[in-house]
Amino acid sequence: MTQSVAGSRAGVTPTARTGRRHPDRPHTVVRWRSVLLWLVVLATAVLWMLPLAFALLTSVKSEADILGTSLFTLPTSLDWENYVEAIQTGNLLQAARNSLMIALIKVPAGLLISAAAAFALARIRFRYSGIVLAVIAFGAMVPVQVAIAPLFQVMLALDLLNNPLALVLPYIGFGLPYQVFILYGFFRQIPAELDESAMLDGAPNRRLFFQIILPLSKPALAALFILDFVATWNEFGIALVLLQRQESWTIPLAVQGFQSKFTTSYGPINAFTLMSVIPVLVIYLMFQRYFVQGAFAGAVKG
């Protein structure tokens, strides 16, 4: 009797224990994976924030605080003269106006042209559309450095050197392949029944594009707007070749020129750098709710 009871206990207890503990194991694994993921994200965020924290602290320190304390020590007093010196000496406002003028013309115009081209390739059937798409995709692989010398000769012949607006067309040309490729994939995801319904109502392609396709593509357009604005704002190579006078400089050229003058003045240099990224932060905050859902919306097989 005792042996049978013991045997039954021995046979039942592991099963009962297994039945009680087994459902908790997946939850424990998922919980630890989430914790590990958050730790990795937090560590990455700290690594990305360290240079920004260093620049922010250094920008409000005096030269004595910078040389006499460690990198991340809080300043004894806030020295806002670094910002005043950066604005007055570094030609920051003029460079910001030039960059902002270029970006506000190039980014919307480039997105409109790219969206129209992607719409034609994705929603309108015509011969050799696949070849056209392949040529556009190949254009995204061509480095900018290949075209700098011919571009300089063309701008010199047209007397457009040192004119910030002369950068608009080259920027649009080099940005089109990537934008068309992304929007093409996004437009292919929109149901074709919408086209058929619009055609039954007698809507032309123009109305289909502006009133149906573009409103549905806000996430992808917003993500591309942010990426294109940042790329245009930070572009250096073409601007360095075509803009040789200080009054025509964009922000990257102004930052380089300011750093060459104030090599060891870390306070004004960091103040200048921080002020130069303010427009990019403003644009990102305006469109950030669309950015996550639209950043890779078109990066699928169409």
FIDO-415399 format. One record per residue (C-alpha): residue number from 0; chain; x, y, z. Coordinates in Angstrom, 2 decimals. Each point is the difference from the previous one (the first is absolute). Example, Ala and Ser with C-alpha at 12.3 -4.5 7.8 and 13.67 -1.06 7.14 Angstrom:
residues 2
<0; 'A'; <12.30; -4.50; 7.80>>
<1; 'A'; <1.37; 3.44; -0.66>>
This chain:
residues 302
<0; 'A'; <0.00; 0.00; 0.00>>
<1; 'A'; <2.73; 2.40; 0.97>>
<2; 'A'; <1.97; -0.81; -3.10>>
<3; 'A'; <-3.03; 0.51; -2.25>>
<4; 'A'; <-0.76; 3.34; 1.63>>
<5; 'A'; <3.61; 1.02; -0.28>>
<6; 'A'; <0.05; -1.19; -3.58>>
<7; 'A'; <-3.14; 1.95; -0.80>>
<8; 'A'; <1.49; 3.07; 1.62>>
<9; 'A'; <3.20; -0.54; -1.91>>
<10; 'A'; <-1.98; -0.31; -3.20>>
<11; 'A'; <-2.33; 2.93; 0.61>>
<12; 'A'; <2.24; 2.55; 1.63>>
<13; 'A'; <2.45; 0.65; -2.94>>
<14; 'A'; <-2.93; 0.30; -2.37>>
<15; 'A'; <-1.75; 2.40; 2.32>>
<16; 'A'; <3.15; 1.99; 0.47>>
<17; 'A'; <0.62; 0.05; -3.72>>
<18; 'A'; <-3.58; 1.04; -0.60>>
<19; 'A'; <0.33; 2.86; 2.45>>
<20; 'A'; <3.40; 1.30; -1.15>>
<21; 'A'; <0.02; -0.62; -3.73>>
<22; 'A'; <-2.47; 2.81; -0.95>>
<23; 'A'; <2.15; 2.52; 1.89>>
<24; 'A'; <3.20; -0.76; -1.92>>
<25; 'A'; <-0.96; 1.75; -3.28>>
<26; 'A'; <-1.12; 3.08; 1.94>>
<27; 'A'; <3.30; 0.02; 1.90>>
<28; 'A'; <1.98; -0.28; -3.24>>
<29; 'A'; <-2.01; 2.78; -1.60>>
<30; 'A'; <0.44; 2.17; 3.09>>
<31; 'A'; <3.78; -0.45; 0.02>>
<32; 'A'; <0.18; 0.67; -3.71>>
<33; 'A'; <-1.92; 3.23; 0.49>>
<34; 'A'; <2.30; 1.03; 2.82>>
<35; 'A'; <3.07; -0.79; -2.11>>
<36; 'A'; <-1.43; 1.91; -2.95>>
<37; 'A'; <-0.70; 3.06; 2.14>>
<38; 'A'; <3.51; -0.16; 1.47>>
<39; 'A'; <1.49; -0.04; -3.50>>
<40; 'A'; <-2.22; 2.90; -1.08>>
<41; 'A'; <0.92; 1.96; 3.13>>
<42; 'A'; <3.72; -0.61; -0.50>>
<43; 'A'; <-0.26; 1.07; -3.64>>
<44; 'A'; <-1.90; 3.14; 0.97>>
<45; 'A'; <2.64; 0.88; 2.60>>
<46; 'A'; <2.79; -0.44; -2.55>>
<47; 'A'; <-1.83; 2.25; -2.45>>
<48; 'A'; <-0.76; 2.61; 2.68>>
<49; 'A'; <3.55; 0.28; 1.35>>
<50; 'A'; <1.32; 2.21; -2.86>>
<51; 'A'; <-3.11; 2.19; 0.23>>
<52; 'A'; <0.39; 0.33; 3.77>>
<53; 'A'; <3.67; 0.88; -0.44>>
<54; 'A'; <-0.81; 2.64; -2.63>>
<55; 'A'; <-2.80; 1.48; 2.11>>
<56; 'A'; <2.12; 0.26; 3.15>>
<57; 'A'; <3.01; 1.36; -1.86>>
<58; 'A'; <-2.08; 2.63; -1.81>>
<59; 'A'; <-0.89; 1.73; 3.29>>
<60; 'A'; <3.43; -0.27; 1.63>>
<61; 'A'; <2.66; 2.65; 0.13>>
<62; 'A'; <3.51; -0.76; -1.22>>
<63; 'A'; <1.15; -0.36; 3.61>>
<64; 'A'; <-2.69; -2.60; 0.75>>
<65; 'A'; <0.77; -1.93; -3.20>>
<66; 'A'; <3.74; -0.18; 0.70>>
<67; 'A'; <-0.25; -0.44; 3.77>>
<68; 'A'; <-2.74; -2.61; 0.35>>
<69; 'A'; <-0.88; -3.38; -1.48>>
<70; 'A'; <-2.12; -0.37; -3.12>>
<71; 'A'; <-3.37; -0.61; 1.69>>
<72; 'A'; <0.43; 2.24; 3.06>>
<73; 'A'; <-2.78; 2.54; 0.42>>
<74; 'A'; <1.11; 3.59; -0.66>>
<75; 'A'; <0.53; 2.32; 2.94>>
<76; 'A'; <-1.99; 2.68; -1.88>>
<77; 'A'; <-1.84; 0.08; -3.29>>
<78; 'A'; <2.00; 1.81; -2.66>>
<79; 'A'; <-2.43; 1.02; -2.77>>
<80; 'A'; <2.69; 2.07; -1.69>>
<81; 'A'; <0.97; -3.10; -1.95>>
<82; 'A'; <-3.32; 0.16; -1.85>>
<83; 'A'; <0.33; 3.74; -0.61>>
<84; 'A'; <3.50; -0.48; -1.38>>
<85; 'A'; <-1.13; -2.87; -2.21>>
<86; 'A'; <-2.81; 2.09; -1.52>>
<87; 'A'; <2.06; 3.12; -0.52>>
<88; 'A'; <3.27; -1.56; -1.17>>
<89; 'A'; <-1.14; -3.15; -1.77>>
<90; 'A'; <-2.49; 1.56; -2.43>>
<91; 'A'; <-2.54; -2.46; 1.36>>
<92; 'A'; <-3.19; 1.88; -0.91>>
<93; 'A'; <1.00; 0.49; -3.64>>
<94; 'A'; <1.02; -3.64; -0.35>>
<95; 'A'; <-3.24; -1.13; 1.63>>
<96; 'A'; <-2.02; 2.15; -2.41>>
<97; 'A'; <1.82; -1.51; -2.97>>
<98; 'A'; <-0.48; -3.58; 1.23>>
<99; 'A'; <-3.63; 0.59; 0.92>>
<100; 'A'; <-0.75; 1.59; -3.37>>
<101; 'A'; <1.55; -2.95; -1.83>>
<102; 'A'; <-1.77; -2.60; 2.14>>
<103; 'A'; <-3.43; 1.62; -0.15>>
<104; 'A'; <0.15; 0.11; -3.80>>
<105; 'A'; <1.77; -3.28; -0.69>>
<106; 'A'; <-1.76; -2.35; 2.43>>
<107; 'A'; <-3.67; 0.68; -0.96>>
<108; 'A'; <0.84; 0.29; -3.72>>
<109; 'A'; <2.06; -3.18; 0.06>>
<110; 'A'; <-2.69; -1.95; 1.85>>
<111; 'A'; <-2.69; 1.17; -2.43>>
<112; 'A'; <2.06; -1.02; -3.04>>
<113; 'A'; <0.94; -3.33; 1.61>>
<114; 'A'; <-3.61; -0.72; 0.97>>
<115; 'A'; <-1.21; 0.77; -3.53>>
<116; 'A'; <2.64; -2.29; -1.53>>
<117; 'A'; <-0.71; -2.78; 2.49>>
<118; 'A'; <-3.74; 0.35; -0.65>>
<119; 'A'; <0.52; -0.36; -3.73>>
<120; 'A'; <2.18; -3.09; 0.46>>
<121; 'A'; <-2.21; -1.67; 2.61>>
<122; 'A'; <-3.55; 0.84; -1.11>>
<123; 'A'; <0.11; 0.73; -3.74>>
<124; 'A'; <0.78; -2.78; -2.46>>
<125; 'A'; <2.32; 0.88; -2.84>>
<126; 'A'; <2.71; -1.74; -1.98>>
<127; 'A'; <3.50; -0.31; 1.42>>
<128; 'A'; <-1.09; 1.14; 3.48>>
<129; 'A'; <2.18; -2.73; 1.51>>
<130; 'A'; <3.03; 1.24; -1.91>>
<131; 'A'; <-0.66; 3.56; 1.12>>
<132; 'A'; <-0.24; -1.16; 3.64>>
<133; 'A'; <3.25; -1.95; -0.33>>
<134; 'A'; <1.79; 3.05; -1.41>>
<135; 'A'; <-1.31; 2.14; 2.87>>
<136; 'A'; <1.07; -2.59; 2.55>>
<137; 'A'; <3.45; -0.12; -1.60>>
<138; 'A'; <0.22; 3.78; 0.37>>
<139; 'A'; <-0.12; -0.41; 3.78>>
<140; 'A'; <3.30; -1.90; -0.19>>
<141; 'A'; <1.91; 2.75; -1.81>>
<142; 'A'; <2.21; 1.91; 2.50>>
<143; 'A'; <-0.21; 3.77; 0.10>>
<144; 'A'; <3.77; 0.35; -0.43>>
<145; 'A'; <-0.23; -1.28; -3.58>>
<146; 'A'; <-2.05; 3.01; -1.09>>
<147; 'A'; <1.71; 2.78; 1.95>>
<148; 'A'; <2.51; 0.96; -2.72>>
<149; 'A'; <-2.56; 0.12; -2.86>>
<150; 'A'; <-2.43; 1.79; 2.28>>
<151; 'A'; <2.60; 2.66; 0.78>>
<152; 'A'; <0.64; 0.56; -3.69>>
<153; 'A'; <-3.71; 0.36; -0.74>>
<154; 'A'; <-0.57; 2.44; 2.85>>
<155; 'A'; <3.07; 1.99; -1.04>>
<156; 'A'; <-1.30; 0.25; -3.58>>
<157; 'A'; <-3.43; 1.12; 1.26>>
<158; 'A'; <1.59; 2.53; 2.40>>
<159; 'A'; <-1.74; -1.63; 2.98>>
<160; 'A'; <2.99; -0.48; 2.29>>
<161; 'A'; <-0.41; 1.46; 3.49>>
<162; 'A'; <-3.78; 0.03; -0.45>>
<163; 'A'; <-1.74; -2.12; 2.68>>
<164; 'A'; <-3.02; -0.56; -2.24>>
<165; 'A'; <2.28; -1.72; -2.51>>
<166; 'A'; <0.13; -2.96; 2.40>>
<167; 'A'; <-3.72; -0.70; -0.28>>
<168; 'A'; <0.03; -1.82; -3.35>>
<169; 'A'; <3.04; -2.22; 0.79>>
<170; 'A'; <-1.49; -0.89; 3.38>>
<171; 'A'; <-3.31; -0.94; -1.61>>
<172; 'A'; <1.74; -2.09; -2.63>>
<173; 'A'; <2.05; -2.00; 2.48>>
<174; 'A'; <-2.96; -0.47; 2.36>>
<175; 'A'; <-2.50; -1.24; -2.58>>
<176; 'A'; <1.12; -3.66; -0.40>>
<177; 'A'; <-0.24; -0.89; 3.68>>
<178; 'A'; <-3.31; 1.82; 0.50>>
<179; 'A'; <-1.60; -1.47; -3.13>>
<180; 'A'; <1.05; -3.51; 1.01>>
<181; 'A'; <-1.46; 0.34; 3.51>>
<182; 'A'; <-3.25; 1.63; -1.16>>
<183; 'A'; <-0.40; -2.56; -2.77>>
<184; 'A'; <-0.08; -2.79; 2.58>>
<185; 'A'; <-2.45; 1.94; 2.15>>
<186; 'A'; <-2.36; 0.81; -2.88>>
<187; 'A'; <-0.07; -3.65; -1.02>>
<188; 'A'; <-1.46; -0.87; 3.41>>
<189; 'A'; <-3.03; 2.24; -0.51>>
<190; 'A'; <-2.92; -2.14; -1.26>>
<191; 'A'; <-0.61; 0.22; -3.74>>
<192; 'A'; <-3.76; 0.09; 0.66>>
<193; 'A'; <0.37; 3.67; 0.88>>
<194; 'A'; <1.21; 0.71; -3.53>>
<195; 'A'; <-2.92; -1.90; -1.48>>
<196; 'A'; <-2.52; 1.85; 2.17>>
<197; 'A'; <1.49; 3.36; -0.94>>
<198; 'A'; <-0.06; -0.88; -3.69>>
<199; 'A'; <-3.64; -1.06; 0.24>>
<200; 'A'; <-0.75; 3.41; 1.47>>
<201; 'A'; <1.75; 1.61; -2.95>>
<202; 'A'; <3.02; 1.21; 1.99>>
<203; 'A'; <3.15; 0.63; -2.08>>
<204; 'A'; <3.43; -1.11; 1.11>>
<205; 'A'; <0.71; 3.48; 1.32>>
<206; 'A'; <-2.89; -0.19; 2.43>>
<207; 'A'; <0.89; -3.57; 0.97>>
<208; 'A'; <3.54; 1.12; 0.79>>
<209; 'A'; <-0.76; 3.15; 1.99>>
<210; 'A'; <-3.22; -0.96; 1.74>>
<211; 'A'; <0.44; -3.72; 0.68>>
<212; 'A'; <3.58; -1.24; -0.27>>
<213; 'A'; <1.82; 2.91; 1.64>>
<214; 'A'; <-2.33; 0.24; 3.05>>
<215; 'A'; <0.41; -3.74; 0.58>>
<216; 'A'; <3.78; 0.37; -0.25>>
<217; 'A'; <0.48; 2.52; 2.81>>
<218; 'A'; <2.13; -2.32; 2.19>>
<219; 'A'; <2.45; -0.79; -2.80>>
<220; 'A'; <0.10; 3.62; -1.19>>
<221; 'A'; <0.60; 1.28; 3.54>>
<222; 'A'; <2.82; -2.48; 0.57>>
<223; 'A'; <1.62; 0.94; -3.30>>
<224; 'A'; <-0.47; 3.68; 0.79>>
<225; 'A'; <1.98; -0.37; 3.22>>
<226; 'A'; <2.75; -2.10; -1.58>>
<227; 'A'; <0.28; 2.29; -3.02>>
<228; 'A'; <0.01; 3.16; 2.11>>
<229; 'A'; <2.81; -1.35; 2.19>>
<230; 'A'; <2.00; -1.14; -3.05>>
<231; 'A'; <-0.45; 3.36; -1.72>>
<232; 'A'; <0.87; 1.95; 3.15>>
<233; 'A'; <3.17; -2.03; 0.59>>
<234; 'A'; <1.20; -0.33; -3.61>>
<235; 'A'; <3.64; 1.03; -0.25>>
<236; 'A'; <1.74; -1.25; -3.16>>
<237; 'A'; <-1.98; 1.79; -2.72>>
<238; 'A'; <-0.33; 3.16; 2.11>>
<239; 'A'; <3.76; 0.08; 0.59>>
<240; 'A'; <0.67; -0.03; -3.75>>
<241; 'A'; <-2.70; 2.44; -1.14>>
<242; 'A'; <-0.10; 2.48; 2.90>>
<243; 'A'; <3.39; 1.64; 0.44>>
<244; 'A'; <-0.96; 3.35; 1.51>>
<245; 'A'; <-0.82; 0.27; 3.68>>
<246; 'A'; <-3.29; 1.85; -0.54>>
<247; 'A'; <-1.29; -2.93; -2.07>>
<248; 'A'; <1.04; -2.74; 2.44>>
<249; 'A'; <-2.45; -2.52; 1.39>>
<250; 'A'; <0.07; -1.28; 3.58>>
<251; 'A'; <2.58; -2.82; -0.49>>
<252; 'A'; <2.42; 2.41; -1.70>>
<253; 'A'; <-0.56; 2.59; 2.72>>
<254; 'A'; <0.69; -2.60; 2.70>>
<255; 'A'; <3.24; -1.02; -1.71>>
<256; 'A'; <1.07; 3.63; -0.43>>
<257; 'A'; <-0.80; 0.80; 3.61>>
<258; 'A'; <1.93; -3.01; 1.29>>
<259; 'A'; <3.05; 0.97; -2.07>>
<260; 'A'; <0.01; 3.43; 1.67>>
<261; 'A'; <-0.70; -1.14; 3.57>>
<262; 'A'; <1.94; -3.25; 0.11>>
<263; 'A'; <0.45; -0.05; 3.78>>
<264; 'A'; <-3.02; 2.08; 1.03>>
<265; 'A'; <-2.28; -2.89; 0.83>>
<266; 'A'; <-2.75; 2.13; 1.53>>
<267; 'A'; <-0.85; 2.06; -3.11>>
<268; 'A'; <0.53; -3.02; -2.27>>
<269; 'A'; <-2.52; -2.12; 1.91>>
<270; 'A'; <-2.42; 2.91; 0.27>>
<271; 'A'; <0.19; 0.48; -3.77>>
<272; 'A'; <-0.54; -3.73; -0.62>>
<273; 'A'; <-3.01; -0.21; 2.31>>
<274; 'A'; <-1.71; 2.99; -1.57>>
<275; 'A'; <0.57; -1.44; -3.46>>
<276; 'A'; <-2.13; -3.09; 0.76>>
<277; 'A'; <-3.03; 1.87; 1.39>>
<278; 'A'; <-1.93; 0.10; -3.34>>
<279; 'A'; <0.53; -3.75; -0.45>>
<280; 'A'; <-1.40; -0.68; 3.48>>
<281; 'A'; <-3.01; 2.22; -0.69>>
<282; 'A'; <-0.77; -1.84; -3.24>>
<283; 'A'; <0.34; -3.36; 1.70>>
<284; 'A'; <-2.31; 0.97; 2.87>>
<285; 'A'; <-2.59; 1.21; -2.51>>
<286; 'A'; <-0.07; -3.28; -1.92>>
<287; 'A'; <1.21; -2.55; 2.54>>
<288; 'A'; <-3.41; -1.63; 0.51>>
<289; 'A'; <0.08; -1.09; -3.65>>
<290; 'A'; <3.67; -0.90; -0.05>>
<291; 'A'; <-0.06; -3.40; 1.72>>
<292; 'A'; <-2.91; -1.38; -1.99>>
<293; 'A'; <1.17; 1.42; -3.31>>
<294; 'A'; <3.79; -0.21; 0.08>>
<295; 'A'; <0.09; -3.45; -1.59>>
<296; 'A'; <-3.54; -0.15; -1.34>>
<297; 'A'; <1.14; -0.38; -3.58>>
<298; 'A'; <2.94; -2.29; 0.68>>
<299; 'A'; <-1.92; -3.14; -0.91>>
<300; 'A'; <-0.30; -2.08; -3.08>>
<301; 'A'; <-2.47; 1.74; -2.28>>
